Amino acid sequence: MDEGEMLPVRLVQENGDVISLDATSVDIIVERQQSNFGIPFYDAKRMGIDVNQASVGIEIQGVMVDDSGQEASAQATATLDFYQPQQIVTWGQPIGGSSGGNPSGPIASTFNALGSSGSFGTISGITGNIGNSGSYSGGIGSSPGGGMTDFNDLGNKVLQYWNGKYIDFPVAYWTELGAALSNPISNGMQLWLKADSLSSDDGTPVTTWTDSSGNGRNAEQINPVYQPLFKYEGIDFNGVNHTLEVPFSPFFNSEEFTVFVIAKTHDSSGNQPVFSSTAGTTQGYGITIDATNKDVSAIWYDGAAKQEITSSSNSVKTDKYMFTYTMDDTDADSESDTPALYLNGTVVPTGVSAVYEPNASANFKIGTDGTNFFKGTIYEIIVYNRVLTQEEQQQVEGYLSLKYNINLPSGHEYQGTATYAQSNKHVRVVFDDKLVGSVEEPHGFLNQYRDTEMTVSGVSGNVISVIGGIPNEWFEVTQSKRKYTVEFRRNGLPITSSGRIFYGTVLSVTSSSLTIIPNISGVTILEDDAIFIRPIMYSNSTLIGQPRRPVIVVPIQNADTFDEFADPEKSVGPEFPAHEDGSARDDGGGIERTDEYITYLLSKAITASYLDTAKEVDLLSNTTMDKVFTATIGESYHGHNCRLTITQQYASSLGALSDTINTTLGVGQMPVTQGFSGGRSGKRVKSAGDKVQDLLGILANSQNFVSNPNINWISTALSLGADFINKHVYDKNALAGDYIRGIQIPYLTHVTKGRNALDSHVAQRNFFLTTEGDTSGKLSSINDIHSSRLFSHNAEGHLKNGISGLVADVNFHREAEMKAYEFSLKFIAADVIL
């Protein structure tokens, strides 16, 4: 660093976020402490801990200043470590036989144990009782029962529980669009009435409908006789005398406006005024439903007479509808205006151009126009004092569509029903151990109807000759244990018989034909009928995809050759039988381990160009998976190529994506995961005071866990260590905490310069300190992790990009008229934080 330059130091939170500090000095202090104590273990072993070792403290002084600039979008990155197996096993043979205080065979940890019941002895087998769950029934001095874990978990049957389990990966573009639809555009909003802002019980009279725009323009009704009733999601008007009114304001009676309404009528005849902002018969505007003709009109006054745009007959029935009404002063002369009416996002054809005279005095009336009353439910009204752009209008319509389950037309930015709902912000990847990859779909396939581009050229019994594609490049009937089914389509539609869809189970294939077993006899297949592969009908319906809601199946049948006598730390590895057409299978360059092969398959599947989501994944309207993610494979902490780094290609402004990665893989199979983060590049724009407050808030949070773990020190000390580490140190609730558990202090390197792809700009590393390994594994010559990488000793898969520990002391200082806060901080290194 140059003189006067500040050192960028980062405090690392448990949830993966970082707090950036500008340090003016860093002192690393080494002290020595002496102490030791012993811990008894079940199989007559003791472990002594000698604390006669270095205690490292880091003292930092620096300043916190206001940030300048603007947050920028960036590509979010996640990591998954697929190293297997993850169970912890002690293979020592304890003394004793089938009775007495010691078991007769090796004891495994309860890392994967299932079904235990009872109390203290449940975990350890010491002086406790247990239900019929296959664990110990007694303890020291009594007769042991079965082993503490299922022996199928031992050896190296890595994939025993993987079939049908899935991982959900968020797509940044979908997540960002979904977040955009959480609320409507705020610029120019003058009135926002939404029924879900009320907390009343069903049937409660509405006296005040609160304005959510922040302008305080509430709709009110003080007379109980005229008060409408709150109903779930909406406000019911009786069509006789119910009405609400908003006091007059010129801000929502402007020359230009945009209005959105969600409403439905319960009547079958008469005029149904949804709202009216009119003064007599000369000024203002409103929306009215004609329940007799079943249409909707946008009305306005030109200073003398009423004008209107009306939808076609039978276009509005007793359903929930979205009405969008705009008034555009196209030449800014305050006279000649262009109105437009949209019904569920589709414009009502009109060539009207007319003078509009804004209301200058009357209240905004809801449910009446002064003479007629609305019978129905009104859910939401939003008024802007300007004409929104097309993009803005569609965003608000998307918000309302998502909220009220209203279909939008084809071509609309948010077409469909709830397209960007939370449940559809992810790509789901499911593992299937009964399938192998095909030539056409080597690493995975979309579990939906897939067009093979094969068409029928001839039929002889159940043998179907085809052109346009090669059957034995699509179907692996010899190796796969799951049956393939195909559907025949004629003129784009499935062939049916007596209301049933005709399909066939593939029995065998050649390069030009497939033999099927039909589900319905007597159906004639014709030339040029198209052949589609049907999705696998898993019992879990969420594993069945459809266009715009993709589910990717990764076939892993050949990923694991189980050997029950193998060393538990060895994954025997995959096999690579030839494809159905005789061609060689992709072995990833000679992969020999199951966990490495899974990592490789997944990396290829989520970046495959042949997998089309049918839903835009970026601003360029790309839809294929190769435009969603990039993936790179690196070494895990254990030295195997199992660490998968996934990067979102779409640069998001969301920061850490919520619910970043979800999975149904259980303990012992679940990859160590660090969800997507880094969605903003650089520091977040904050003031110095913001930074101080944030740090104080986090450090003052004495409850480090989301919920306090139940740590019974006696039972956990006797549970062979593994359960304690899994359930109490790396518990999922602990991983969600925001407390400080690490620090990153960068330095420039010459020893390992060039060993990391990011070294092209600057070869920089972070100081690290760990009790893992010997001295040779702690020197600068082995650190090839770039300092920009995030640090989490259990998620990143290595310990070489930061120091784990706790903040022991922190002080802030600011004198009058200072432009920055000075701080001093002490950090104590510690590998494990309890």
KOLNUTOR-432345 format. One record per residue (C-alpha): residue in three letters; x, y negated, z negated. Coordinates in steps of 0.1 Angstrom, whole numbers, padded with zeros to 4 digits, always signed. Layout:
N
AlaXYZ;...
This chain:
834
Met+0000+0000+0000;Asp+0010-0036+0005;Glu+0015-0058-0024;Gly-0018-0070-0037;Glu-0037-0043-0019;Met-0062-0024-0040;Leu-0063+0014-0041;Pro-0097+0030-0032;Val-0105+0055-0059;Arg-0137+0075-0060;Leu-0156+0090-0090;Val-0174+0121-0079;Gln-0209+0129-0092;Glu-0222+0164-0097;Asn-0249+0159-0069;Gly-0221+0151-0044;Asp-0225+0113-0044;Val-0194+0092-0050;Ile-0188+0059-0067;Ser-0161+0038-0050;Leu-0137+0018-0072;Asp-0111-0007-0062;Ala-0081+0000-0085;Thr-0053-0025-0091;Ser-0033+0000-0112;Val-0034+0037-0118;Asp-0015+0054-0146;Ile-0013+0092-0149;Ile-0004+0103-0184;Val+0007+0138-0194;Glu+0003+0149-0230;Arg+0007+0183-0247;Gln-0017+0198-0271;Gln-0013+0230-0292;Ser-0041+0254-0302;Asn-0053+0289-0294;Phe-0083+0311-0301;Gly-0095+0345-0291;Ile-0127+0357-0275;Pro-0139+0393-0280;Phe-0152+0411-0250;Tyr-0174+0442-0248;Asp-0150+0468-0236;Ala-0127+0464-0266;Lys-0107+0437-0249;Arg-0098+0402-0262;Met-0089+0371-0243;Gly-0067+0346-0259;Ile-0067+0310-0248;Asp-0035+0291-0254;Val-0040+0254-0252;Asn-0003+0247-0255;Gln-0004+0231-0221;Ala-0004+0198-0203;Ser-0034+0175-0209;Val-0036+0150-0181;Gly-0052+0116-0185;Ile-0057+0090-0158;Glu-0060+0054-0167;Ile-0074+0030-0140;Gln-0077-0007-0140;Gly-0094-0027-0112;Val-0121-0050-0101;Met-0157-0047-0088;Val-0166-0073-0062;Asp-0197-0079-0041;Asp-0198-0059-0009;Ser-0203-0077+0024;Gly-0215-0065+0057;Gln-0243-0040+0065;Glu-0248-0003+0060;Ala-0241+0017+0092;Ser-0255+0049+0104;Ala-0232+0079+0104;Gln-0233+0117+0110;Ala-0242+0137+0079;Thr-0221+0168+0071;Ala-0228+0200+0051;Thr-0207+0229+0041;Leu-0216+0266+0034;Asp-0192+0292+0021;Phe-0204+0327+0031;Tyr-0176+0346+0012;Gln-0190+0380+0000;Pro-0193+0398-0023;Gln-0199+0374-0051;Gln-0206+0399-0079;Ile-0180+0402-0107;Val-0170+0437-0116;Thr-0148+0452-0143;Trp-0136+0487-0133;Gly-0118+0496-0165;Gln-0129+0530-0179;Pro-0139+0525-0215;Ile-0134+0551-0242;Gly-0162+0574-0250;Gly-0187+0597-0234;Ser-0225+0597-0229;Ser-0233+0588-0264;Gly-0218+0566-0291;Gly-0209+0530-0288;Asn-0193+0530-0254;Pro-0208+0538-0220;Ser-0195+0566-0198;Gly-0188+0546-0167;Pro-0177+0513-0154;Ile-0196+0482-0165;Ala-0206+0456-0140;Ser-0217+0421-0148;Thr-0254+0412-0147;Phe-0248+0388-0118;Asn-0273+0407-0097;Ala-0293+0425-0125;Leu-0330+0426-0121;Gly-0360+0433-0143;Ser-0345+0429-0178;Ser-0367+0424-0208;Gly-0361+0420-0245;Ser-0340+0396-0265;Phe-0304+0394-0274;Gly-0294+0429-0264;Thr-0310+0424-0231;Ile-0280+0406-0217;Ser-0251+0423-0235;Gly-0264+0457-0246;Ile-0252+0449-0281;Thr-0277+0459-0309;Gly-0307+0450-0288;Asn-0336+0467-0273;Ile-0346+0468-0237;Gly-0376+0478-0216;Asn-0375+0504-0189;Ser-0354+0483-0166;Gly-0323+0504-0162;Ser-0302+0484-0186;Tyr-0288+0493-0220;Ser-0312+0506-0246;Gly-0289+0502-0274;Gly-0254+0491-0282;Ile-0224+0498-0304;Gly-0231+0530-0324;Ser-0261+0540-0303;Ser-0268+0557-0270;Pro-0264+0536-0239;Gly-0289+0538-0211;Gly-0283+0531-0174;Gly-0258+0507-0160;Met-0262+0469-0163;Thr-0266+0465-0126;Asp-0278+0483-0095;Phe-0249+0502-0081;Asn-0261+0494-0046;Asp-0247+0460-0054;Leu-0213+0474-0059;Gly-0190+0487-0031;Asn-0195+0462-0003;Lys-0230+0465+0010;Val-0231+0428+0016;Leu-0263+0426+0036;Gln-0285+0448+0014;Tyr-0310+0420+0006;Trp-0305+0398+0036;Asn-0332+0410+0059;Gly-0360+0385+0063;Lys-0342+0359+0042;Tyr-0339+0324+0057;Ile-0320+0291+0054;Asp-0337+0258+0064;Phe-0314+0232+0079;Pro-0328+0196+0082;Val-0326+0179+0115;Ala-0315+0143+0109;Tyr-0336+0128+0137;Trp-0368+0145+0125;Thr-0361+0136+0089;Glu-0354+0099+0098;Leu-0387+0098+0118;Gly-0406+0114+0090;Ala-0392+0089+0066;Ala-0402+0061+0090;Leu-0438+0073+0087;Ser-0439+0071+0050;Asn-0452+0036+0051;Pro-0464+0012+0079;Ile-0444-0017+0093;Ser-0443-0045+0067;Asn-0433-0075+0089;Gly-0464-0097+0094;Met-0486-0075+0072;Gln-0513-0097+0056;Leu-0538-0072+0042;Trp-0534-0035+0033;Leu-0563-0017+0018;Lys-0558+0020+0013;Ala-0581+0042-0007;Asp-0553+0064-0022;Ser-0541+0033-0041;Leu-0571+0038-0064;Ser-0569+0062-0093;Ser-0606+0065-0099;Asp-0626+0097-0103;Asp-0650+0109-0076;Gly-0682+0089-0076;Thr-0668+0059-0095;Pro-0681+0025-0084;Val-0654+0004-0067;Thr-0652-0031-0082;Thr-0617-0039-0068;Trp-0599-0025-0038;Thr-0563-0035-0045;Asp-0543-0051-0016;Ser-0511-0031-0012;Ser-0494-0057+0010;Gly-0482-0075-0020;Asn-0502-0106-0011;Gly-0528-0102-0038;Arg-0558-0104-0014;Asn-0580-0078-0031;Ala-0614-0067-0018;Glu-0639-0071-0047;Gln-0676-0066-0056;Ile-0687-0078-0090;Asn-0724-0069-0085;Pro-0729-0032-0095;Val-0758-0028-0071;Tyr-0735-0036-0041;Gln-0705-0016-0052;Pro-0695+0014-0029;Leu-0683+0046-0045;Phe-0648+0061-0045;Lys-0646+0095-0029;Tyr-0615+0117-0024;Glu-0593+0099+0001;Gly-0619+0072+0009;Ile-0646+0048-0002;Asp-0682+0056+0006;Phe-0707+0030+0017;Asn-0744+0038+0016;Gly-0756+0019+0047;Val-0781-0001+0026;Asn-0763-0028+0005;His-0728-0016-0003;Thr-0701-0041+0006;Leu-0667-0055-0005;Glu-0653-0089+0003;Val-0618-0104+0006;Pro-0616-0142+0001;Phe-0609-0162+0032;Ser-0573-0166+0042;Pro-0560-0181+0075;Phe-0532-0155+0074;Phe-0554-0127+0086;Asn-0576-0150+0107;Ser-0548-0161+0130;Glu-0548-0167+0168;Glu-0530-0134+0172;Phe-0536-0103+0152;Thr-0533-0065+0150;Val-0558-0044+0129;Phe-0557-0007+0121;Val-0587+0011+0106;Ile-0594+0047+0095;Ala-0631+0053+0091;Lys-0660+0077+0099;Thr-0697+0071+0101;His-0722+0094+0084;Asp-0752+0080+0104;Ser-0767+0090+0137;Ser-0782+0057+0147;Gly-0779+0019+0144;Asn-0750-0005+0142;Gln-0723+0004+0117;Pro-0701-0026+0110;Val-0668-0014+0096;Phe-0656-0049+0088;Ser-0663-0084+0100;Ser-0642-0115+0097;Thr-0667-0138+0113;Ala-0682-0172+0106;Gly-0717-0172+0119;Thr-0719-0165+0157;Thr-0691-0187+0169;Gln-0659-0176+0152;Gly-0640-0145+0142;Tyr-0636-0108+0150;Gly-0647-0074+0137;Ile-0651-0037+0145;Thr-0686-0020+0148;Ile-0696+0016+0155;Asp-0728+0022+0175;Ala-0740+0054+0159;Thr-0769+0057+0184;Asn-0747+0055+0215;Lys-0717+0070+0197;Asp-0692+0044+0206;Val-0670+0018+0190;Ser-0667-0019+0198;Ala-0641-0045+0191;Ile-0660-0078+0189;Trp-0648-0115+0188;Tyr-0663-0149+0193;Asp-0651-0175+0218;Gly-0667-0205+0200;Ala-0701-0200+0214;Ala-0709-0163+0221;Lys-0699-0128+0211;Gln-0676-0109+0233;Glu-0666-0072+0230;Ile-0647-0042+0243;Thr-0666-0009+0239;Ser-0655+0027+0243;Ser-0674+0052+0264;Ser-0706+0068+0251;Asn-0701+0099+0229;Ser-0665+0089+0222;Val-0671+0084+0184;Lys-0690+0110+0164;Thr-0692+0118+0127;Asp-0655+0125+0125;Lys-0625+0106+0111;Tyr-0612+0081+0137;Met-0583+0056+0140;Phe-0592+0022+0155;Thr-0565-0002+0166;Tyr-0575-0037+0176;Thr-0551-0063+0190;Met-0555-0099+0201;Asp-0527-0114+0221;Asp-0523-0151+0230;Thr-0505-0143+0262;Asp-0498-0179+0272;Ala-0497-0195+0237;Asp-0524-0221+0246;Ser-0547-0211+0217;Glu-0574-0204+0241;Ser-0568-0177+0267;Asp-0564-0144+0250;Thr-0560-0107+0258;Pro-0578-0083+0235;Ala-0572-0045+0234;Leu-0589-0016+0216;Tyr-0573+0018+0210;Leu-0592+0049+0199;Asn-0569+0074+0182;Gly-0540+0059+0200;Thr-0555+0059+0234;Val-0563+0025+0250;Val-0600+0018+0259;Pro-0599+0006+0295;Thr-0608-0030+0300;Gly-0598-0060+0321;Val-0611-0086+0296;Ser-0593-0118+0292;Ala-0612-0144+0272;Val-0611-0173+0247;Tyr-0609-0163+0210;Glu-0619-0187+0182;Pro-0605-0176+0148;Asn-0627-0176+0117;Ala-0618-0208+0098;Ser-0639-0204+0065;Ala-0657-0171+0059;Asn-0647-0142+0038;Phe-0634-0109+0052;Lys-0664-0086+0048;Ile-0660-0047+0046;Gly-0690-0025+0053;Thr-0713-0053+0066;Asp-0716-0081+0091;Gly-0741-0099+0071;Thr-0772-0082+0085;Asn-0762-0046+0091;Phe-0745-0022+0067;Phe-0721+0006+0072;Lys-0730+0041+0063;Gly-0699+0062+0060;Thr-0664+0064+0046;Ile-0635+0038+0051;Tyr-0601+0051+0042;Glu-0576+0024+0052;Ile-0575-0011+0067;Ile-0542-0029+0077;Val-0542-0064+0091;Tyr-0512-0082+0107;Asn-0511-0119+0118;Arg-0492-0110+0150;Val-0493-0086+0179;Leu-0470-0056+0171;Thr-0447-0044+0197;Gln-0456-0010+0213;Glu-0429+0007+0192;Glu-0442-0009+0160;Gln-0479-0001+0169;Gln-0470+0035+0175;Gln-0451+0037+0143;Val-0482+0026+0123;Glu-0504+0049+0143;Gly-0479+0077+0135;Tyr-0481+0069+0098;Leu-0519+0070+0099;Ser-0519+0102+0120;Leu-0496+0120+0096;Lys-0516+0108+0066;Tyr-0551+0115+0079;Asn-0544+0145+0102;Ile-0555+0126+0134;Asn-0544+0138+0168;Leu-0525+0113+0189;Pro-0524+0116+0227;Ser-0497+0131+0249;Gly-0470+0105+0257;His-0474+0089+0223;Glu-0442+0087+0203;Tyr-0458+0107+0175;Gln-0481+0128+0196;Gly-0498+0158+0180;Thr-0510+0163+0145;Ala-0486+0156+0117;Thr-0457+0163+0140;Tyr-0432+0148+0116;Ala-0446+0162+0084;Gln-0421+0172+0057;Ser-0427+0209+0064;Asn-0414+0203+0099;Lys-0382+0185+0094;His-0361+0217+0093;Val-0349+0244+0117;Arg-0355+0277+0099;Val-0328+0304+0104;Val-0339+0339+0094;Phe-0316+0370+0093;Asp-0328+0404+0108;Asp-0308+0435+0101;Lys-0327+0456+0125;Leu-0316+0438+0157;Val-0284+0432+0176;Gly-0278+0402+0199;Ser-0285+0406+0237;Val-0265+0393+0266;Glu-0291+0365+0272;Glu-0294+0357+0235;Pro-0261+0369+0220;His-0262+0350+0186;Gly-0298+0344+0180;Phe-0332+0336+0195;Leu-0363+0315+0189;Asn-0390+0336+0173;Gln-0418+0325+0196;Tyr-0431+0334+0231;Arg-0400+0332+0253;Asp-0401+0331+0291;Thr-0377+0357+0305;Glu-0381+0342+0341;Met-0387+0378+0352;Thr-0417+0385+0373;Val-0433+0418+0383;Ser-0422+0431+0417;Gly-0438+0466+0415;Val-0456+0490+0392;Ser-0453+0528+0390;Gly-0472+0541+0360;Asn-0456+0525+0330;Val-0424+0516+0348;Ile-0424+0479+0357;Ser-0399+0467+0384;Val-0389+0431+0381;Ile-0371+0403+0400;Gly-0358+0370+0387;Gly-0341+0384+0357;Ile-0322+0415+0344;Pro-0341+0436+0317;Asn-0310+0452+0302;Glu-0296+0417+0295;Trp-0327+0408+0275;Phe-0335+0440+0256;Glu-0311+0461+0234;Val-0334+0491+0230;Thr-0305+0516+0223;Gln-0288+0497+0194;Ser-0317+0478+0178;Lys-0339+0495+0153;Arg-0368+0471+0160;Lys-0392+0474+0189;Tyr-0395+0447+0215;Thr-0429+0437+0229;Val-0436+0419+0261;Glu-0467+0400+0273;Phe-0478+0396+0309;Arg-0492+0363+0321;Arg-0511+0355+0353;Asn-0515+0320+0364;Gly-0500+0308+0332;Leu-0525+0327+0310;Pro-0522+0360+0291;Ile-0539+0390+0307;Thr-0568+0401+0285;Ser-0592+0431+0284;Ser-0624+0430+0264;Gly-0612+0399+0246;Arg-0578+0416+0236;Ile-0545+0403+0249;Phe-0526+0430+0268;Tyr-0490+0436+0260;Gly-0464+0465+0261;Thr-0438+0479+0238;Val-0405+0482+0256;Leu-0393+0519+0256;Ser-0363+0517+0280;Val-0347+0493+0304;Thr-0324+0492+0335;Ser-0309+0464+0354;Ser-0342+0461+0375;Ser-0370+0477+0355;Leu-0385+0483+0321;Thr-0406+0511+0309;Ile-0434+0501+0285;Ile-0460+0517+0263;Pro-0492+0496+0268;Asn-0514+0486+0239;Ile-0545+0489+0262;Ser-0551+0515+0288;Gly-0566+0507+0322;Val-0552+0472+0326;Thr-0537+0465+0361;Ile-0504+0446+0363;Leu-0500+0427+0395;Glu-0470+0415+0414;Asp-0458+0380+0404;Asp-0472+0384+0368;Ala-0447+0367+0345;Ile-0431+0385+0316;Phe-0428+0369+0282;Ile-0411+0383+0251;Arg-0436+0381+0222;Pro-0424+0368+0188;Ile-0416+0393+0160;Met-0447+0394+0137;Tyr-0430+0393+0103;Ser-0452+0397+0073;Asn-0441+0362+0062;Ser-0460+0340+0087;Thr-0435+0311+0081;Leu-0409+0332+0100;Ile-0431+0331+0132;Gly-0421+0300+0152;Gln-0438+0280+0178;Pro-0429+0251+0202;Arg-0418+0221+0181;Arg-0416+0242+0150;Pro-0386+0264+0156;Val-0375+0295+0138;Ile-0342+0310+0149;Val-0336+0347+0143;Val-0300+0357+0138;Pro-0295+0395+0145;Ile-0271+0410+0119;Gln-0276+0448+0123;Asn-0240+0453+0135;Ala-0226+0429+0109;Asp-0221+0454+0081;Thr-0208+0490+0081;Phe-0215+0500+0045;Asp-0190+0522+0026;Glu-0201+0529-0009;Phe-0166+0540-0019;Ala-0148+0509-0007;Asp-0131+0485-0030;Pro-0158+0459-0042;Glu-0136+0431-0030;Lys-0135+0444+0006;Ser-0162+0437+0032;Val-0158+0467+0055;Gly-0169+0446+0084;Pro-0189+0446+0116;Glu-0191+0469+0146;Phe-0193+0458+0182;Pro-0211+0484+0203;Ala-0213+0475+0240;His-0244+0457+0252;Glu-0272+0475+0269;Asp-0258+0466+0303;Gly-0224+0479+0293;Ser-0207+0446+0288;Ala-0185+0439+0258;Arg-0201+0422+0227;Asp-0188+0390+0214;Asp-0165+0399+0184;Gly-0155+0363+0176;Gly-0119+0369+0186;Gly-0115+0401+0166;Ile-0134+0394+0134;Glu-0131+0422+0108;Arg-0151+0410+0078;Thr-0188+0409+0075;Asp-0189+0375+0058;Glu-0167+0360+0085;Tyr-0189+0375+0112;Ile-0221+0361+0096;Thr-0204+0327+0095;Tyr-0195+0330+0132;Leu-0230+0341+0143;Leu-0247+0313+0124;Ser-0223+0287+0138;Lys-0231+0299+0173;Ala-0268+0302+0168;Ile-0274+0267+0154;Thr-0253+0251+0182;Ala-0267+0272+0211;Ser-0276+0253+0243;Tyr-0301+0281+0253;Leu-0322+0275+0222;Asp-0348+0248+0230;Thr-0368+0234+0201;Ala-0393+0217+0226;Lys-0391+0187+0203;Glu-0368+0156+0207;Val-0338+0158+0185;Asp-0323+0125+0194;Leu-0330+0091+0210;Leu-0321+0105+0244;Ser-0350+0130+0242;Asn-0327+0161+0241;Thr-0344+0192+0227;Thr-0317+0219+0225;Met-0298+0230+0195;Asp-0264+0221+0209;Lys-0276+0184+0206;Val-0286+0189+0169;Phe-0254+0202+0152;Thr-0218+0208+0157;Ala-0202+0235+0136;Thr-0166+0243+0126;Ile-0153+0273+0107;Gly-0125+0270+0082;Glu-0109+0290+0053;Ser-0129+0294+0021;Tyr-0111+0292-0012;His-0106+0330-0010;Gly-0086+0326+0022;His-0112+0341+0046;Asn-0128+0322+0075;Cys-0162+0319+0058;Arg-0164+0282+0053;Leu-0189+0266+0077;Thr-0189+0229+0082;Ile-0221+0216+0099;Thr-0224+0181+0112;Gln-0255+0163+0124;Gln-0250+0149+0158;Tyr-0276+0122+0153;Ala-0262+0094+0133;Ser-0287+0089+0105;Ser-0291+0059+0081;Leu-0307+0080+0054;Gly-0276+0089+0034;Ala-0280+0122+0017;Leu-0309+0140+0033;Ser-0336+0150+0008;Asp-0340+0188+0003;Thr-0310+0191+0025;Ile-0307+0229+0028;Asn-0333+0253+0014;Thr-0329+0291+0013;Thr-0346+0323+0000;Leu-0312+0341-0003;Gly-0308+0353-0039;Val-0280+0351-0063;Gly-0251+0371-0051;Gln-0260+0366-0014;Met-0266+0328-0013;Pro-0237+0309+0003;Val-0221+0283-0019;Thr-0237+0252-0004;Gln-0231+0215-0003;Gly-0261+0199+0014;Phe-0260+0172+0040;Ser-0246+0139+0029;Gly-0226+0111+0044;Gly-0255+0097+0063;Arg-0241+0062+0058;Ser-0206+0053+0068;Gly-0186+0032+0044;Lys-0197+0018+0011;Arg-0233+0010+0004;Val-0238-0027+0003;Lys-0241-0037-0033;Ser-0232-0065-0056;Ala-0206-0062-0083;Gly-0233-0063-0109;Asp-0251-0034-0091;Lys-0220-0013-0092;Val-0215-0020-0129;Gln-0251-0012-0137;Asp-0250+0020-0117;Leu-0219+0032-0134;Leu-0232+0023-0169;Gly-0264+0041-0162;Ile-0247+0073-0151;Leu-0221+0073-0178;Ala-0247+0065-0205;Asn-0268+0095-0194;Ser-0259+0119-0222;Gln-0282+0145-0209;Asn-0261+0157-0181;Phe-0285+0183-0168;Val-0319+0178-0151;Ser-0332+0202-0178;Asn-0311+0213-0207;Pro-0298+0249-0202;Asn-0305+0273-0231;Ile-0269+0281-0241;Asn-0268+0307-0269;Trp-0230+0308-0276;Ile-0230+0342-0292;Ser-0250+0360-0265;Thr-0233+0343-0237;Ala-0198+0350-0250;Leu-0207+0387-0251;Ser-0223+0389-0216;Leu-0190+0396-0199;Gly-0185+0361-0189;Ala-0202+0363-0155;Asp-0237+0355-0166;Phe-0224+0326-0186;Ile-0206+0311-0156;Asn-0235+0317-0132;Lys-0264+0306-0154;His-0249+0279-0175;Val-0219+0263-0157;Tyr-0231+0266-0121;Asp-0268+0267-0128;Lys-0289+0250-0101;Asn-0302+0225-0126;Ala-0266+0215-0134;Leu-0258+0211-0098;Ala-0286+0185-0094;Gly-0272+0163-0121;Asp-0257+0129-0114;Tyr-0230+0128-0141;Ile-0193+0122-0133;Arg-0173+0154-0130;Gly-0144+0145-0107;Ile-0121+0119-0094;Gln-0104+0113-0061;Ile-0071+0093-0059;Pro-0056+0092-0024;Tyr-0019+0092-0015;Leu-0001+0092+0019;Thr+0016+0125+0028;His+0046+0133+0049;Val+0050+0170+0039;Thr+0017+0182+0054;Lys+0011+0155+0080;Gly-0005+0168+0111;Arg-0021+0199+0094;Asn-0055+0184+0094;Ala-0075+0171+0124;Leu-0082+0139+0106;Asp-0045+0131+0103;Ser-0045+0114+0137;His-0054+0082+0119;Val-0036+0085+0086;Ala-0022+0115+0068;Gln-0038+0111+0034;Arg-0045+0135+0006;Asn-0060+0133-0029;Phe-0042+0143-0060;Phe-0054+0176-0074;Leu-0049+0196-0106;Thr-0060+0231-0113;Thr-0052+0261-0134;Glu-0058+0284-0104;Gly-0027+0302-0091;Asp+0010+0297-0099;Thr+0031+0266-0094;Ser+0037+0272-0057;Gly-0001+0268-0052;Lys-0001+0234-0067;Leu+0026+0216-0048;Ser+0021+0189-0021;Ser+0033+0213+0005;Ile+0001+0233+0004;Asn-0024+0205+0004;Asp-0039+0202+0039;Ile-0073+0187+0029;His-0078+0152+0041;Ser-0087+0127+0014;Ser-0120+0117+0032;Arg-0135+0151+0024;Leu-0160+0152-0004;Phe-0150+0170-0036;Ser-0169+0196-0056;His-0148+0225-0069;Asn-0177+0250-0064;Ala-0192+0236-0032;Glu-0163+0225-0011;Gly-0146+0259-0014;His-0112+0245-0025;Leu-0097+0226-0054;Lys-0072+0205-0034;Asn-0091+0173-0027;Gly-0098+0160-0062;Ile-0094+0164-0099;Ser-0122+0178-0120;Gly-0129+0163-0154;Leu-0147+0137-0175;Val-0147+0100-0180;Ala-0135+0094-0216;Asp-0137+0057-0219;Val-0147+0027-0197;Asn-0147-0011-0203;Phe-0160-0040-0182;His-0150-0076-0185;Arg-0162-0108-0168;Glu-0156-0143-0179;Ala-0178-0173-0169;Glu-0174-0183-0132;Met-0155-0152-0124;Lys-0165-0137-0090;Ala-0158-0101-0100;Tyr-0159-0077-0129;Glu-0127-0063-0143;Phe-0128-0028-0155;Ser-0106-0002-0172;Leu-0114+0035-0172;Lys-0098+0067-0187;Phe-0104+0100-0170;Ile-0094+0134-0186;Ala-0087+0163-0163;Ala-0106+0196-0171;Asp-0113+0226-0148;Val-0145+0237-0164;Ile-0171+0213-0179;Leu-0196+0229-0203;
